[in-house]
Amino acid sequence: MKIIYGISLPEFRTLQPPPQHPGRTAFALIMSLICLALIVPGAGVVMEQVAQGQSPPAAALASIGLGLALGGFGYLLDRRSLRRWRARREQDLLASYGRVHCRDSRTLEATFESLALSCQCGLVSRPWSELTGFTETPFFLIPLTRRESFPIPKSAFASEGEVTEFRRLILDKLHNDRPFNACPIEFAHTRADLWRAKWLHVRKGGGWRRVLKIGFVMVAFLYAILVMIAGARIGQAPAWLMPLALGAFVFFLTRTMRPRQHYYGPLRIYFSEEGFHVVDPASQSRRHWSELAGYLEDRHMYLLYLNPRLYRIVPKRALGHRLGDFARLVHTALPPFDYRRGFPVANAASI
């Protein structure tokens, strides 16, 4: 099968990660805390004086006005910063697109022996044995090899039938090039699986180091807040420090405790003496045992480590009567994972 295609700018945009404005949340939080520190005490004094039938002091009104003015100024500054950031991001994206070689004309050829990409710059050919995965987006089909990825826009195909044919070709090669002929293990992760995996990683996989760092900072924050509360009660600390400290603590929690999106859909795993193959509705991944850093085990699951930061969860409940076979393979092919050893952290194949 031969495919001649180009990558347009709108298609290239879909390959970029979601935009995130660095520092915008911190700026908004700091400005909000400053404004509240000026408005809330002043508003309290004004309400107290009005309730007593007295005129509000000019200093309290000035504090409220300054807080409102700073809030408006911060909003305008944020909008200006956002516009500049979007302009810079657009320039960077255009520059990145300009560096894409031969973006207007490429030829991908799938032969019996290999997958080859050719253009005016030269030829890159990878044997099917180096094919490690396949993923699909709304606009691209992306075969993955050990060294790079081959993003193929769906617009390059004349019909949906050709898209299906190419997808089937890649998936057949992923299946046929591996001796995973036994029946697959089919299951779906549960929330309990994820929490147990995190706990196992914390106990034995070195995850306790991050927990310890976060815990130390949280204890320091709480101690500082308690000191400020005690100081405010006896008049030794200004009351406006309280919302500032609480806001900083909330910001720290939102940055470190953000919940991650997890996939709870169906998974299918094949395994043999050579490695394991994972299939979900959107992608496929194949790994040889030699590519893994090790394993951890408890009475609920196995964790197969690709690197110290990334592991695959295999619940024992999903293995059923094949638990013994899987255990023998893992114990024979992999060492117990030791986070104290140095491991190169492999980057995902660039797209």
Salt bridges, closest charged atoms under 4 A:
ASP78 OD2 - ARG24 NH2 3.07
GLU90 OE2 - ARG13 NH2 2.59
GLU130 OE1 - ARG147 NE 3.96
GLU136 OE2 - LYS154 NZ 2.71
GLU136 OE2 - ARG167 NH2 2.90
GLU148 OE2 - ARG126 NE 2.82
GLU186 OE2 - ARG268 NE 3.17
ASP193 OD2 - ARG317 NH2 2.30
GLU291 OE1 - ARG287 NH1 3.42
GLU297 OE2 - LYS316 NZ 2.77
GLU297 OE1 - HIS331 NE2 3.13
ASP298 OD2 - ARG203 NH2 3.86
ASP325 OD1 - ARG328 NH2 2.37
ASP338 OD1 - ARG340 NE 3.05
